[in-house]
Amino acid sequence: MLRPGLRTAVLATVSLVVSVGGLAVPASADDLAPGTSGTSEDTVRFVADDWPAPPPTPVTLSRATTTALATYAPSEAFTLHSRPGAQRTIYLDFDGGSLLSTNFWLANGLSTLLFPGWSTDGSAAFSDAERSVVIEVWARMAEDFAPFDVDVTTDEPAAGGLFRSSSGDTSYGTRVAFTSGAAVQSSLCGGCGGLAWVGTFDSVTNGEVRSPAWVFPSSLGNKAKNLAEAGSHEAGHTLGLSHDGSTSSGYYSGTSLWGPLMGSPYSSSITQWSKGEYPNASNHEDDLAVVRANGLALRPDEAGDSVATALPFSQLRSSAGGRAVITSPDDEDWYSLTDCSGTVTVGAVPTDIGPNLDIGLEVRGPTGALLESSTPTTVRTYSGVTGLGANISLPLSGGPFHVTVSGIGSGTSWSGSGYGDYGSLGTYRLSVTGCTGADDPPPTDQPPVVPPVVVPPSGTSVTRPGAPGAPRVVAGARGGRRTVVVRWAAPARTGGTPVTGYRVLAYRVGPSGRYVGGTLAPRATRVLARSTHRIALALPRGRWVLKVRARNRLGWSAASRASRPVVPR
């Protein structure tokens, strides 16, 4: 699409075409009413979503959420990955671009290939405030899809990465476009909040012909929580999911505490996948099963589910920083503790930006007998929800002892006073003190969001790669576009798993060699193949230094040392 940080121009008004009975016929915007569906010439269904209006008041963020968001620099907004190296991708497209001439939306409303990105100020560049919204939307959607083996990313994949070209193609995904194009919205659905094809995630197609799934932020108050829930909702449609409604509404809005992602949960503090366990539900489909049947497998389990298969906590701590994921209602993670002495404290907290997981925590003896458990009551407060995490302190001596982590519900789901354990899934961090290899302090607040990591089955320690050496640079050939040629070598330390790609960063510097331009917002390439060690990079006039980052399946390395300054030619 576009270089991250820039947006396309706003579209002109376009005409609407709706496919009816296998024939494409002209229509007005009102002919496809929001909340209804249409059908393409080959009978694939799409849905226009018109949810009840989100709350007009700002969403109050907890201190932990605010702290976690502050750990991200605005320059990272378009380089975020929840699961680097996964073969499935959900790409969050905020900067607009161009559709293929064979795109099915052109036969169902649009008459132009271009669509604009998202903006709150009309500027072509993303402000820091807008980038912060992008980061929060990504973090919330990454948590919604944390149980699955999929990379939720703001970094556009290489060509071909977002559609399935054949039945043997195992690397594909979907694009969710957030656009401020009023003409796109009105021409496709009148005034809906989102639009998506149903069940097309793993369909074999000739390019991105049923893409993107649309989200229209202006109908959602341009608020990150609303955008994220709409984005997961529309991505859910591409994965085959239908609406969670009730006998009185096509969209169940839930309660102030809980709501289903395939409903309209904008006023709910906790949003989860569902199978209709709420009063007067109109849809009881198993969301997790439908998603798996349409292209997303569950991510591998990090820990065993019994005394015999328990993972040593020291191994989780050294390889994944104590972080893991509950992937299904049946998933119960067991960890073993040894050489304990005195008061042992165990704590577990979910991620702090849009958590879906309500944690049940237990400490068990050598044979698995329960010693103590913790299942705090979940309560909505002005600034968020309390009770999603759990802590236990008790005297222990020797070992082995065992800690179990699972997802639990709260209150009674069928009465509407709470929710069950079905959608209580997602990322958590476990901490232990008082035993060998477990000397972290217990978590007193929820941890910053970090990309989920994989614990290798063999138990070997895997880390992010080391930084490559400083790249070598020369000015490009005379004539044509101004370029520099950048060469680099693979990092000496890969982190115990192969390097999967590289990114080149370019920083403008002044005569003294200092960075200029206010903030250090680099120009960056998209992700390059692991076999790439040389590129010609187009740059504007000026003096530039180049750095390189390497990526493996756990994430990005630190940036390399800077190259010598170079002037493009």
Sequence and secondary structure as in RCSB ss.txt:
>XXXX:A:sequence
MLRPGLRTAVLATVSLVVSVGGLAVPASADDLAPGTSGTSEDTVRFVADDWPAPPPTPVTLSRATTTALATYAPS
EAFTLHSRPGAQRTIYLDFDGGSLLSTNFWLANGLSTLLFPGWSTDGSAAFSDAERSVVIEVWARMAEDFAPFDV
DVTTDEPAAGGLFRSSSGDTSYGTRVAFTSGAAVQSSLCGGCGGLAWVGTFDSVTNGEVRSPAWVFPSSLGNKAK
NLAEAGSHEAGHTLGLSHDGSTSSGYYSGTSLWGPLMGSPYSSSITQWSKGEYPNASNHEDDLAVVRANGLALRP
DEAGDSVATALPFSQLRSSAGGRAVITSPDDEDWYSLTDCSGTVTVGAVPTDIGPNLDIGLEVRGPTGALLESST
PTTVRTYSGVTGLGANISLPLSGGPFHVTVSGIGSGTSWSGSGYGDYGSLGTYRLSVTGCTGADDPPPTDQPPVV
PPVVVPPSGTSVTRPGAPGAPRVVAGARGGRRTVVVRWAAPARTGGTPVTGYRVLAYRVGPSGRYVGGTLAPRAT
RVLARSTHRIALALPRGRWVLKVRARNRLGWSAASRASRPVVPR
>XXXX:A:secstr
   TTB         EEEEETTEEEEE GGGS TT EEE TT  EEEEE      SS     HHHHHHHHTS GG
GTTS BSSTT SEEEEEE S EE  TT GGGGTT   SEE    SS  SB  HHHHHHHHHHHHHHHHHTTTBSE
EEESS   TTTTSB STT   EEEEEEE   HHHHHHHHSS SEEEESS TT B SSSTT  EEE GGGGTT HH
HHHHHHHHHHHHHTT     BSS SS    SSEEETTS  TT SEEE  SS STTBS    HHHHHHHTT  B  
 SS SSTTT EEHHHHHHHHTTEEEE STT EEEEEE SEEEEEEEEEEE SSS    EEEEEE TTS EEEEE 
   EEETTEEE SSEEEEEEEEES EEEEEEE  BS TTTTSSB STT  EEEEEEEESBTTB     SS     
      TT             EEEE  SSSS EEEEE    S   SS   EEEEEEEEE TTS B SSS   EE 
  EETT  EEEEE  SSEEEEEEEEEETTEE         B   
